[in-house]
């Protein structure tokens, strides 16, 4: 027993000694970069041109196959969308099996088989794979296109298009593509009701027979396979797939605008604005600056820790998220920085997005930002490498882009070799903030006024990308609505005329902060026109305004100024309790947007009064006052946070702009018909 205890003590002592040798104040030394070991891909080609890529992975008894048809983009013209319809009809029965039998067999085998306009896919357990691949091959080679299925698909497509007619994000993306690429470019044309109705079953069959060919196709098979057996299986199933002459289309290369401009699309139903800063660029997988471009984008807008997100979401709260993406292509790549933002901050969001793009082009990123971006990319890359499909995708890319065989084996090394100078150069080259389109899809009446104050020329387009005129910015006043009806609705909203007329006096106490100092304001009014406003702070009265019904004065900093004759006339004419009733005699000027709401605007003497169209409540006043030097100044007062007191609604938050200062008074107490005497107006 004693020996056992001593042994335990010895072990504990060794453990403590070992722990004591570790200096936990220092970061551990990073280990070596992981070695990327991709599954070895084996390739062969059939006489019909089909290239087959096979990757063995025996971790699970599963196999997947993906067919990719790599045709050069082509224009579909007045039947745009025909290839999508064709892809949807693939596999709905073949010359050998009906649609229902096909689906039942796939379900019975616990497999997944799908078809699309540029290929097909299949997944299953190893033991069923030969049969499942046979089903896929049958659909690829022998699909039947029946009138019945065609009619169903046309109906579904038209219904889908109908739902998109008021879908602001969908329309925004459509117009963006049209403007960036052009209507005659494959990436710019779009499926419409007209092009779908133009499409016939014969068009679908012709598209299939013309473009769905093995000449430019790749078949990638990954999983628990024997490559020799799989090669025999592929030859058996796909050798009779007939090749054909695939037309090659020529289309103009998209060009960026010479100077950054705003392209605006008006959507009256938009609750927020879709903003995208976009330009085309020449970036292809394997380019010398490919990795630098990826990292530059990661730092700018590649996630929640990136600059755009931190600025527009975390700092400004303009949006739920702002991101960017740089996409490579053998034809035309693109850079996009996007955000869906509140209408009232659309112009500010444009400024901030452009600021971040300009910053990453003009200033070097920090070493920490670059290192963090590298670690994120390498982490994602290492995780992806573990997936069997990744090896096949990488083998496909190597074949498609004619890359070196060790391209992905050197991926981590190439990422780590990128410098801050490389990032800046890539940003300058690919993020063309000064030659970009700023495509904004939103509600013109809410956002255009502020956008027009910016530095960019604005061009207007309809939801199909056609140039149009500036949208009408006036909301028509409904028939029968007058200044009197607007005021009546306001009176009803605050409690009704009977309750209003029963009010003889009001005491309102509120507080605010001015340059860090707490101040209080006590306003007392008594019918018909007596008023007193006392502002206090730091234990003393800062200012006082009084009118007793006949005369009055202002007092501040020990100086007292009697009211002028003109001021007395105006004060006598004003009923301090039922002042709004006088607005019935004003002029109803317009309806306009205000902070995402519609408001009626009434002009009465030197004041504009704003009433919420929906609630009827008064939300703002703008009074025109003259400064000592004769200039006219607009002084706005904003009313919000209405609460009920003795059956009457009052604004409990009142904001006023006084020169450079914004004063926000929070009401703490309101008394009706109590707490007021003639002494208060002396």
C-alpha positions as CSV (number, residue, x, y, z in Angstrom):
1,X,0.0,0.0,0.0
2,X,2.8,2.4,1.0
3,X,4.6,1.6,-2.3
4,X,1.4,2.4,-4.3
5,X,1.0,5.8,-2.5
6,X,4.7,6.7,-3.1
7,X,4.2,5.8,-6.8
8,X,1.1,8.0,-7.0
9,X,3.0,10.9,-5.3
10,X,5.9,10.4,-7.8
11,X,3.5,10.6,-10.7
12,X,1.9,13.7,-9.4
13,X,5.3,15.3,-8.8
14,X,6.4,14.5,-12.4
15,X,3.1,15.9,-13.7
16,X,3.5,19.2,-11.8
17,X,7.2,19.4,-12.9
18,X,6.1,19.0,-16.5
19,X,3.4,21.6,-16.2
20,X,5.8,24.0,-14.6
21,X,8.0,23.8,-17.6
22,X,5.3,25.2,-19.9
23,X,5.3,29.0,-20.2
24,X,1.6,29.8,-20.7
25,X,2.4,33.5,-21.2
26,X,3.6,32.8,-24.7
27,X,1.6,31.7,-27.7
28,X,2.3,28.2,-28.8
29,X,4.6,28.0,-31.9
30,X,2.4,27.3,-34.9
31,X,2.8,23.9,-36.4
32,X,3.7,23.3,-40.1
33,X,1.0,23.8,-42.7
34,X,-1.1,20.7,-43.3
35,X,0.0,18.6,-46.2
36,X,-2.8,18.4,-48.8
37,X,-3.3,14.8,-50.0
38,X,-6.0,14.6,-52.7
39,X,-7.3,11.4,-53.9
40,X,-5.5,10.4,-57.2
41,X,-7.8,11.1,-60.1
42,X,-7.7,8.7,-63.1
43,X,-8.9,10.0,-66.4
44,X,-9.9,8.5,-69.8
45,X,-12.0,9.6,-72.8
46,X,-14.5,7.9,-74.9
47,X,-14.6,8.2,-78.7
48,X,-17.6,10.5,-78.5
49,X,-15.5,13.0,-76.6
50,X,-16.8,12.4,-73.1
51,X,-14.0,12.9,-70.6
52,X,-14.3,10.7,-67.5
53,X,-12.6,11.5,-64.2
54,X,-12.6,8.8,-61.4
55,X,-11.5,9.2,-57.8
56,X,-11.4,6.2,-55.4
57,X,-12.5,6.8,-51.8
58,X,-13.3,3.8,-49.7
59,X,-14.3,5.5,-46.4
60,X,-18.0,4.8,-47.1
61,X,-19.7,2.3,-49.4
62,X,-21.2,5.1,-51.5
63,X,-20.6,6.4,-55.0
64,X,-21.6,9.6,-56.7
65,X,-21.5,10.7,-60.4
66,X,-21.8,14.1,-61.8
67,X,-22.1,15.0,-65.5
68,X,-21.1,18.5,-66.5
69,X,-21.6,19.7,-70.0
70,X,-19.1,22.6,-70.6
71,X,-20.6,24.4,-73.6
72,X,-19.6,28.0,-74.3
73,X,-22.4,30.4,-73.3
74,X,-24.9,31.1,-76.1
75,X,-27.8,33.4,-76.6
76,X,-31.4,32.0,-76.6
77,X,-32.9,35.1,-78.1
78,X,-36.7,35.3,-78.2
79,X,-37.0,31.9,-76.5
80,X,-34.8,32.8,-73.6
81,X,-35.3,30.1,-70.9
82,X,-35.7,27.2,-73.3
83,X,-32.6,25.4,-71.9
84,X,-34.0,25.7,-68.3
85,X,-37.3,24.2,-69.5
86,X,-35.4,21.4,-71.3
87,X,-33.4,20.7,-68.1
88,X,-36.6,20.4,-66.1
89,X,-38.1,18.0,-68.5
90,X,-35.0,15.7,-68.6
91,X,-35.6,12.3,-66.9
92,X,-39.4,12.5,-67.0
93,X,-39.5,9.2,-68.8
94,X,-37.3,7.8,-71.6
95,X,-37.8,5.5,-74.6
96,X,-37.1,2.6,-72.2
97,X,-39.0,3.5,-69.0
98,X,-41.9,5.7,-68.0
99,X,-41.6,8.6,-65.7
100,X,-43.4,6.8,-62.8
101,X,-41.4,3.7,-63.2
102,X,-38.2,5.7,-63.3
103,X,-39.0,7.5,-60.0
104,X,-40.2,4.3,-58.3
105,X,-37.0,2.5,-59.1
106,X,-34.8,5.4,-57.9
107,X,-36.8,5.5,-54.6
108,X,-36.6,1.7,-54.2
109,X,-32.8,1.8,-54.5
110,X,-32.6,4.7,-52.0
111,X,-30.8,6.7,-54.6
112,X,-30.9,10.2,-55.9
113,X,-30.9,11.0,-59.7
114,X,-31.3,14.5,-61.1
115,X,-31.0,16.3,-64.4
116,X,-30.4,19.9,-65.4
117,X,-29.7,21.9,-68.6
118,X,-26.0,21.4,-68.3
119,X,-25.7,18.0,-66.9
120,X,-26.9,15.4,-64.4
121,X,-26.1,13.7,-61.1
122,X,-26.6,10.4,-59.3
123,X,-25.8,9.1,-55.8
124,X,-26.3,5.7,-54.3
125,X,-24.9,2.9,-52.2
126,X,-22.0,1.1,-53.9
127,X,-24.0,-2.1,-54.6
128,X,-26.7,-0.2,-56.4
129,X,-24.4,2.2,-58.3
130,X,-24.3,0.2,-61.7
131,X,-28.1,0.2,-61.9
132,X,-28.4,3.9,-60.7
133,X,-25.7,5.1,-63.2
134,X,-27.6,3.2,-65.9
135,X,-30.8,5.1,-65.0
136,X,-28.9,8.4,-65.3
137,X,-27.3,7.4,-68.6
138,X,-30.8,6.4,-69.9
139,X,-32.1,9.8,-69.0
140,X,-29.1,11.6,-70.6
141,X,-29.4,9.7,-73.9
142,X,-33.0,8.8,-74.3
143,X,-35.2,11.4,-72.5
144,X,-38.6,11.8,-74.0
145,X,-40.2,15.2,-74.2
146,X,-44.0,14.8,-74.2
147,X,-46.5,17.6,-74.8
148,X,-48.2,16.8,-71.5
149,X,-45.1,17.3,-69.5
150,X,-44.1,20.4,-71.6
151,X,-47.5,22.0,-70.9
152,X,-47.1,21.4,-67.2
153,X,-43.6,22.9,-67.1
154,X,-44.7,26.0,-69.1
155,X,-47.5,26.6,-66.6
156,X,-45.1,26.2,-63.6
157,X,-42.6,28.6,-65.2
158,X,-45.2,31.2,-65.9
159,X,-46.5,31.0,-62.3
160,X,-42.9,31.4,-61.0
161,X,-42.4,34.5,-63.2
162,X,-45.6,36.0,-62.0
163,X,-44.5,35.7,-58.4
164,X,-41.3,37.5,-59.3
165,X,-43.0,40.6,-60.8
166,X,-43.0,42.4,-57.4
167,X,-40.0,40.6,-55.9
168,X,-37.6,43.5,-55.4
169,X,-34.4,41.4,-55.0
170,X,-35.2,39.3,-58.1
171,X,-35.9,42.3,-60.2
172,X,-32.7,44.0,-58.8
173,X,-30.6,41.0,-59.9
174,X,-32.2,40.8,-63.3
175,X,-31.7,44.5,-64.1
176,X,-28.1,44.3,-62.8
177,X,-27.3,41.5,-65.2
178,X,-28.9,43.3,-68.1
179,X,-27.0,46.5,-67.5
180,X,-23.6,44.9,-66.7
181,X,-23.6,42.4,-69.6
182,X,-26.2,43.7,-72.1
183,X,-29.4,42.2,-73.3
184,X,-27.8,40.3,-76.1
185,X,-25.2,38.7,-73.9
186,X,-26.0,35.2,-72.6
187,X,-25.5,36.5,-69.0
188,X,-27.7,39.5,-69.7
189,X,-30.8,38.0,-71.3
190,X,-33.6,36.9,-69.1
191,X,-36.6,34.6,-69.2
192,X,-39.9,36.5,-69.5
193,X,-43.5,35.7,-70.0
194,X,-43.1,36.6,-73.7
195,X,-40.1,34.3,-74.2
196,X,-41.8,31.4,-72.4
197,X,-44.9,31.8,-74.5
198,X,-42.7,31.9,-77.6
199,X,-41.2,28.5,-76.7
200,X,-42.6,25.3,-78.3
201,X,-42.0,21.6,-77.6
202,X,-40.0,21.5,-80.8
203,X,-37.7,24.3,-79.5
204,X,-37.0,22.2,-76.4
205,X,-36.2,19.1,-78.4
206,X,-34.0,21.1,-80.7
207,X,-32.1,22.5,-77.7
208,X,-31.6,19.1,-76.3
209,X,-30.4,17.6,-79.6
210,X,-28.1,20.5,-80.3
211,X,-26.4,21.3,-77.0
212,X,-26.8,18.2,-74.8
213,X,-23.9,16.3,-76.3
214,X,-20.8,14.4,-75.0
215,X,-18.3,16.5,-77.0
216,X,-17.7,19.0,-74.3
217,X,-18.9,16.9,-71.3
218,X,-17.1,15.6,-68.2
219,X,-18.3,12.6,-66.1
220,X,-16.9,12.7,-62.6
221,X,-17.3,9.6,-60.5
222,X,-16.2,9.5,-56.8
223,X,-16.5,7.0,-54.1
224,X,-16.0,3.3,-53.2
225,X,-15.2,2.1,-56.7
226,X,-12.8,-0.1,-58.6
227,X,-11.6,2.1,-61.4
228,X,-11.1,-0.8,-63.9
229,X,-14.7,-2.0,-63.4
230,X,-16.1,1.5,-63.4
231,X,-14.3,2.2,-66.7
232,X,-16.0,-0.8,-68.3
233,X,-19.3,0.3,-66.8
234,X,-19.0,3.8,-68.3
235,X,-18.0,2.5,-71.7
236,X,-21.0,0.2,-71.7
237,X,-23.5,2.9,-70.7
238,X,-22.1,6.0,-72.5
239,X,-20.3,4.9,-75.6
240,X,-23.5,5.0,-77.7
241,X,-24.2,8.6,-76.7
242,X,-23.9,10.3,-80.0
243,X,-21.7,13.4,-80.4
244,X,-22.7,16.3,-82.5
245,X,-21.6,19.6,-83.9
246,X,-22.2,22.2,-81.2
247,X,-22.7,25.8,-82.4
248,X,-20.4,28.4,-81.1
249,X,-21.8,31.9,-80.4
250,X,-19.9,35.1,-80.6
251,X,-21.0,37.9,-78.3
252,X,-19.5,41.3,-77.4
253,X,-17.3,41.5,-74.3
254,X,-19.0,43.5,-71.6
255,X,-17.4,46.9,-70.8
256,X,-17.5,48.9,-67.6
257,X,-18.8,52.4,-67.5
258,X,-16.1,55.1,-68.0
259,X,-17.2,56.9,-64.8
260,X,-19.1,55.5,-61.8
261,X,-22.8,56.1,-62.1
262,X,-26.0,55.2,-60.3
263,X,-28.5,53.1,-62.2
264,X,-31.8,53.5,-60.4
265,X,-34.8,51.1,-60.7
266,X,-38.0,52.4,-59.0
267,X,-40.1,49.8,-57.2
268,X,-43.0,51.4,-55.4
269,X,-43.5,48.4,-53.1
270,X,-39.9,48.3,-51.9
271,X,-39.6,48.2,-48.1
272,X,-35.8,48.6,-48.4
273,X,-33.3,49.3,-51.1
274,X,-31.2,46.7,-52.9
275,X,-27.7,48.2,-53.4
276,X,-24.9,46.7,-55.5
277,X,-21.7,48.2,-56.6
278,X,-20.6,46.0,-59.6
279,X,-18.0,45.8,-62.3
280,X,-16.7,43.2,-64.7
281,X,-13.1,42.0,-64.4
282,X,-10.7,39.6,-66.0
283,X,-10.0,37.0,-63.4
284,X,-9.6,33.3,-64.1
285,X,-8.7,30.4,-61.8
286,X,-4.9,30.0,-61.9
287,X,-4.2,33.7,-62.7
288,X,-1.1,35.1,-61.0
289,X,-3.2,37.4,-58.8
290,X,-6.0,34.9,-58.2
291,X,-5.1,34.3,-54.6
292,X,-4.5,37.9,-53.9
293,X,-7.9,38.8,-55.3
294,X,-9.6,36.1,-53.1
295,X,-7.9,37.5,-50.0
296,X,-8.6,41.1,-50.9
297,X,-12.3,40.2,-51.2
298,X,-12.2,38.3,-47.9
299,X,-11.0,41.3,-46.1
300,X,-13.4,43.7,-47.8
301,X,-16.6,41.8,-47.7
302,X,-16.1,38.0,-47.3
303,X,-18.0,37.5,-44.1
304,X,-19.1,38.9,-40.7
305,X,-15.6,40.0,-39.7
306,X,-15.0,41.8,-43.0
307,X,-14.9,45.6,-43.4
308,X,-18.3,46.0,-45.1
309,X,-20.2,44.0,-42.5
310,X,-18.4,45.7,-39.6
311,X,-19.2,49.2,-41.1
312,X,-22.7,48.9,-42.4
313,X,-24.1,46.3,-39.9
314,X,-22.1,46.5,-36.7
315,X,-21.2,50.2,-36.7
316,X,-24.0,51.9,-38.6
317,X,-26.9,49.4,-38.3
318,X,-27.9,50.2,-41.9
319,X,-28.5,46.5,-42.8
320,X,-28.5,42.9,-41.6
321,X,-25.4,42.3,-43.6
322,X,-23.2,43.7,-46.3
323,X,-20.9,41.5,-48.4
324,X,-18.7,41.4,-51.5
325,X,-17.7,38.7,-53.9
326,X,-15.2,38.5,-56.7
327,X,-16.0,35.7,-59.2
328,X,-13.6,34.2,-61.7
329,X,-14.6,33.0,-65.2
330,X,-13.0,31.9,-68.4
331,X,-15.2,34.5,-70.1
332,X,-16.1,37.4,-67.9
333,X,-15.5,37.7,-64.2
334,X,-17.2,40.1,-61.9
335,X,-16.9,42.0,-58.6
336,X,-20.0,42.8,-56.5
337,X,-20.4,44.6,-53.2
338,X,-24.0,44.3,-51.9
339,X,-26.4,45.4,-49.1
340,X,-30.1,45.4,-48.6
341,X,-30.6,48.6,-46.6
342,X,-33.4,50.7,-45.1
343,X,-34.8,53.3,-47.5
344,X,-33.8,56.3,-45.3
345,X,-30.1,55.3,-45.4
346,X,-29.8,54.3,-49.0
347,X,-27.6,57.3,-49.9
348,X,-25.4,56.8,-46.8
349,X,-25.0,53.1,-47.6
350,X,-23.7,54.0,-51.0
351,X,-21.2,56.4,-49.5
352,X,-20.0,53.8,-47.0
353,X,-19.6,50.9,-49.5
354,X,-17.7,53.2,-51.8
355,X,-15.6,54.4,-49.0
356,X,-14.5,50.8,-48.1
357,X,-13.8,50.0,-51.7
358,X,-11.7,53.1,-52.1
359,X,-9.9,52.4,-48.8
360,X,-8.8,48.9,-49.7
361,X,-7.5,50.2,-53.1
362,X,-5.7,53.2,-51.8
363,X,-4.3,51.9,-48.5
364,X,-2.6,48.6,-47.6
365,X,-4.5,46.2,-45.4
366,X,-2.8,45.4,-42.1
367,X,-0.7,42.3,-41.6
368,X,-3.2,41.0,-39.0
369,X,-6.1,41.4,-41.5
370,X,-4.2,39.5,-44.1
371,X,-3.1,36.7,-41.7
372,X,-6.7,36.3,-40.4
373,X,-8.0,36.1,-44.0
374,X,-5.4,33.5,-44.9
375,X,-6.2,31.4,-41.9
376,X,-9.9,31.4,-42.7
377,X,-9.2,30.4,-46.3
378,X,-6.8,27.7,-45.4
379,X,-9.1,26.3,-42.7
380,X,-12.0,26.1,-45.1
381,X,-9.7,24.6,-47.8
382,X,-8.4,21.9,-45.4
383,X,-12.0,21.0,-44.3
384,X,-13.2,20.8,-47.9
385,X,-10.3,18.5,-48.9
386,X,-11.7,15.9,-46.5
387,X,-14.8,15.6,-48.7
388,X,-14.6,12.9,-51.4
389,X,-16.3,15.2,-53.9
390,X,-13.6,17.8,-53.5
391,X,-11.0,15.7,-55.2
392,X,-13.2,15.2,-58.2
393,X,-14.1,18.9,-58.4
394,X,-10.4,19.8,-58.2
395,X,-9.6,17.2,-60.9
396,X,-12.4,18.7,-63.0
397,X,-11.0,22.2,-62.6
398,X,-7.5,21.1,-63.5
399,X,-8.8,19.6,-66.7
400,X,-11.2,22.5,-67.5
401,X,-8.7,25.3,-66.8
402,X,-5.6,23.4,-68.0
403,X,-4.0,23.9,-64.6
404,X,-0.8,22.2,-63.3
405,X,-1.4,18.8,-61.7
406,X,0.0,20.2,-58.4
407,X,-2.3,23.3,-58.5
408,X,-4.3,22.3,-55.4
409,X,-1.3,20.6,-53.7
410,X,0.3,24.0,-53.7
411,X,-2.9,25.9,-52.7
412,X,-1.9,26.6,-49.1
413,X,1.7,27.6,-50.1
414,X,0.3,30.0,-52.7
415,X,-2.2,31.5,-50.2
416,X,0.6,32.1,-47.6
417,X,2.8,33.7,-50.2
418,X,0.4,36.6,-50.8
419,X,1.7,40.0,-49.4
420,X,-0.2,43.2,-48.4
421,X,1.2,44.7,-51.6
422,X,-0.3,41.9,-53.6
423,X,-3.7,42.4,-52.0
424,X,-3.6,46.2,-52.8
425,X,-2.7,45.6,-56.4
426,X,-5.4,43.0,-56.8
427,X,-8.0,45.4,-55.3
428,X,-6.9,48.2,-57.6
429,X,-7.2,45.8,-60.6
430,X,-10.4,44.0,-59.8
431,X,-12.5,46.3,-57.6
432,X,-13.1,49.2,-60.0
433,X,-14.8,51.6,-57.6
434,X,-14.3,54.5,-60.1
435,X,-15.6,52.6,-63.1
436,X,-18.5,50.7,-61.5
437,X,-22.3,50.7,-61.7
438,X,-24.1,51.4,-58.5
439,X,-27.4,49.6,-59.2
440,X,-30.1,50.6,-56.7
441,X,-33.5,49.1,-56.7
442,X,-35.8,50.9,-54.3
443,X,-38.6,53.3,-53.7
444,X,-37.9,56.5,-55.5
445,X,-40.2,58.7,-53.4
446,X,-38.2,57.7,-50.3
447,X,-34.6,57.7,-51.6
448,X,-34.1,59.9,-54.6
449,X,-33.9,63.3,-52.9
450,X,-30.9,62.3,-51.0
451,X,-29.3,60.3,-53.8
452,X,-29.5,63.4,-56.0
453,X,-27.4,65.3,-53.5
454,X,-24.5,62.9,-54.0
455,X,-21.6,62.9,-56.5
456,X,-22.9,60.4,-59.0
457,X,-24.9,60.9,-62.1
458,X,-28.2,59.0,-61.9
459,X,-29.7,57.1,-64.8
460,X,-33.2,55.5,-64.6
461,X,-34.3,52.1,-65.8
462,X,-37.5,50.1,-65.6
463,X,-37.7,46.6,-64.2
464,X,-36.7,45.1,-67.5
465,X,-33.6,47.2,-67.8
466,X,-35.0,49.7,-70.4
467,X,-33.9,53.3,-70.0
468,X,-36.7,55.5,-68.6
469,X,-37.5,58.9,-67.2
470,X,-37.1,60.0,-63.6
471,X,-40.0,58.6,-61.6
472,X,-42.8,61.0,-60.6
473,X,-42.0,62.1,-57.1
474,X,-45.4,63.5,-56.1
475,X,-47.9,61.3,-54.3
476,X,-51.4,62.4,-55.4
477,X,-53.7,63.7,-52.6
478,X,-56.8,61.4,-52.5
479,X,-60.1,63.0,-53.6
480,X,-62.0,64.5,-50.7
481,X,-59.0,65.0,-48.5
482,X,-58.5,68.6,-47.3
483,X,-56.7,70.4,-44.5
484,X,-59.9,70.3,-42.5
485,X,-60.2,66.5,-42.9
486,X,-56.6,65.9,-42.0
487,X,-57.0,68.0,-38.8
488,X,-60.2,66.3,-37.9
489,X,-58.5,62.9,-38.1
490,X,-55.7,64.2,-35.9
491,X,-58.3,65.4,-33.3
492,X,-59.9,62.0,-33.3
493,X,-56.5,60.3,-33.0
494,X,-55.6,62.2,-29.8
495,X,-58.9,61.6,-28.1
496,X,-61.7,63.5,-29.9
497,X,-63.0,67.1,-29.9
498,X,-65.1,66.8,-26.8
499,X,-62.1,65.7,-24.7
500,X,-59.9,68.4,-26.3
501,X,-62.4,71.2,-25.6
502,X,-62.7,70.1,-21.9
503,X,-58.9,70.8,-21.4
504,X,-58.4,74.2,-19.7
505,X,-54.8,73.9,-18.7
506,X,-51.8,71.6,-19.2
507,X,-48.5,71.2,-17.3
508,X,-45.8,69.3,-19.1
509,X,-42.5,68.4,-17.5
510,X,-39.6,67.1,-19.6
511,X,-35.8,66.7,-19.6
512,X,-32.9,66.6,-22.0
513,X,-29.1,66.7,-22.2
514,X,-27.3,69.7,-23.7
515,X,-23.6,69.3,-24.1
516,X,-23.6,66.7,-21.3
517,X,-25.6,68.9,-19.0
518,X,-29.0,67.8,-17.7
519,X,-31.7,70.4,-18.2
520,X,-35.4,70.4,-17.4
521,X,-38.3,72.1,-19.1
522,X,-41.6,72.9,-17.5
523,X,-44.3,74.2,-19.9
524,X,-47.6,75.5,-18.5
525,X,-50.5,76.6,-20.7
526,X,-54.0,77.9,-19.8
527,X,-56.9,78.6,-22.2
528,X,-57.1,80.5,-24.2
529,X,-53.6,81.9,-24.7
530,X,-51.6,82.0,-21.5
531,X,-48.2,80.3,-21.6
532,X,-45.1,79.8,-19.5
533,X,-41.9,77.9,-20.4
534,X,-39.1,77.6,-17.8
535,X,-35.8,75.9,-18.6
536,X,-33.5,75.0,-15.7
537,X,-30.1,73.4,-15.3
538,X,-27.3,73.2,-12.8
539,X,-29.7,74.3,-10.0
540,X,-30.7,77.6,-11.6
541,X,-33.2,79.0,-14.2
542,X,-31.5,79.3,-17.6
543,X,-34.4,80.9,-19.5
544,X,-38.0,81.8,-19.1
545,X,-40.7,82.8,-21.6
546,X,-44.1,84.1,-20.3
547,X,-47.3,85.4,-21.8
548,X,-50.2,86.3,-19.5
549,X,-52.8,86.9,-22.2
550,X,-52.0,90.6,-22.6
551,X,-48.3,91.0,-22.5
552,X,-45.1,88.9,-22.0
553,X,-41.4,88.7,-21.9
554,X,-38.3,86.5,-22.4
555,X,-35.6,86.3,-19.8
556,X,-32.2,84.6,-20.1
557,X,-28.8,85.1,-18.3
558,X,-30.3,87.9,-16.2
559,X,-31.5,89.8,-19.3
560,X,-35.1,90.5,-19.8
561,X,-36.7,91.4,-23.1
562,X,-40.3,92.5,-23.4
563,X,-42.4,91.1,-26.2
564,X,-42.8,93.4,-29.2
565,X,-46.3,94.6,-30.4
566,X,-46.2,92.2,-33.3
567,X,-45.3,89.2,-31.0
568,X,-48.2,90.2,-28.7
569,X,-50.7,90.2,-31.6
570,X,-49.5,86.7,-32.7
571,X,-49.6,85.4,-29.1
572,X,-53.2,86.7,-28.5
573,X,-54.4,85.1,-31.7
574,X,-53.0,81.7,-30.8
575,X,-55.1,79.2,-28.7
576,X,-52.4,77.3,-26.8
577,X,-54.8,74.4,-26.0
578,X,-56.6,73.9,-29.4
579,X,-53.9,75.4,-31.6
580,X,-54.3,72.6,-34.2
581,X,-57.9,73.5,-34.9
582,X,-56.6,76.7,-36.6
583,X,-54.7,74.5,-39.1
584,X,-58.1,73.7,-40.8
585,X,-57.7,77.0,-42.4
586,X,-54.3,76.2,-43.7
587,X,-53.3,74.8,-47.2
588,X,-52.9,71.1,-47.8
589,X,-49.7,71.2,-49.8
590,X,-48.8,67.6,-50.5
591,X,-48.2,64.0,-49.4
592,X,-44.6,63.1,-49.0
593,X,-42.5,60.3,-47.5
594,X,-41.0,60.9,-44.0
595,X,-38.9,58.2,-42.3
596,X,-40.6,55.4,-44.2
597,X,-44.1,56.8,-43.7
598,X,-46.4,58.9,-45.7
599,X,-47.4,62.3,-44.3
600,X,-49.8,65.1,-45.1
601,X,-48.2,68.5,-45.1
602,X,-50.3,71.6,-44.2
603,X,-49.0,75.1,-44.4
604,X,-50.4,77.6,-41.9
605,X,-48.9,81.1,-41.7
606,X,-45.1,80.5,-41.3
607,X,-45.3,76.9,-40.3
608,X,-45.5,73.5,-42.1
609,X,-47.2,70.8,-40.1
610,X,-46.8,67.1,-40.9
611,X,-49.5,64.5,-40.1
612,X,-49.0,60.8,-40.4
613,X,-51.4,59.6,-43.2
614,X,-52.0,56.3,-41.4
615,X,-52.3,57.2,-37.7
616,X,-53.4,60.8,-38.1
617,X,-51.0,62.0,-35.4
618,X,-48.8,65.1,-35.8
619,X,-45.2,64.0,-36.3
620,X,-43.4,67.2,-37.2
621,X,-43.5,70.9,-37.5
622,X,-41.2,73.2,-39.4
623,X,-41.3,76.8,-38.5
624,X,-39.7,79.5,-40.6
625,X,-38.0,82.2,-38.4
626,X,-36.0,85.2,-39.2
627,X,-32.5,85.6,-37.8
628,X,-31.3,89.1,-36.6
629,X,-29.6,89.6,-39.9
630,X,-32.8,89.0,-41.8
631,X,-32.2,85.4,-43.0
632,X,-34.9,82.8,-42.9
633,X,-34.2,79.6,-41.1
634,X,-36.3,76.5,-40.9
635,X,-36.5,75.2,-37.4
636,X,-37.9,71.6,-37.2
637,X,-39.6,70.0,-34.2
638,X,-40.4,66.3,-34.3
639,X,-43.1,64.6,-32.2
640,X,-43.2,60.9,-31.4
641,X,-43.8,58.2,-28.7
642,X,-47.4,59.2,-28.1
643,X,-48.9,58.1,-24.8
644,X,-52.4,58.5,-23.2
645,X,-53.0,60.8,-20.3
646,X,-56.6,61.1,-19.0
647,X,-58.0,59.9,-22.3
648,X,-55.8,62.2,-24.4
649,X,-52.7,61.3,-26.4
650,X,-49.6,63.4,-26.0
651,X,-46.1,63.1,-27.6
652,X,-43.6,62.0,-24.9
653,X,-40.6,62.5,-27.1
654,X,-40.0,66.0,-28.7
655,X,-37.0,66.7,-30.7
656,X,-35.9,70.1,-31.9
657,X,-32.9,71.3,-33.8
658,X,-31.3,74.5,-32.5
659,X,-28.5,75.5,-34.8
660,X,-25.9,72.8,-34.6
661,X,-27.5,71.2,-31.6
662,X,-30.1,68.4,-31.5
663,X,-32.3,68.7,-28.4
664,X,-34.4,65.6,-27.5
665,X,-36.8,66.2,-24.7
666,X,-38.3,63.2,-22.9
667,X,-41.6,64.0,-21.2
668,X,-41.7,62.7,-17.6
669,X,-45.1,64.1,-16.5
670,X,-48.3,65.7,-17.8
671,X,-51.1,67.2,-15.7
672,X,-54.4,68.2,-17.2
673,X,-56.6,70.8,-15.5
674,X,-54.4,71.0,-12.4
675,X,-51.3,72.6,-11.2
676,X,-51.7,76.0,-13.0
677,X,-52.6,79.4,-11.6
678,X,-52.4,83.0,-12.8
679,X,-49.2,83.4,-10.7
680,X,-47.4,81.1,-13.2
681,X,-47.8,83.8,-15.9
682,X,-46.4,86.8,-14.0
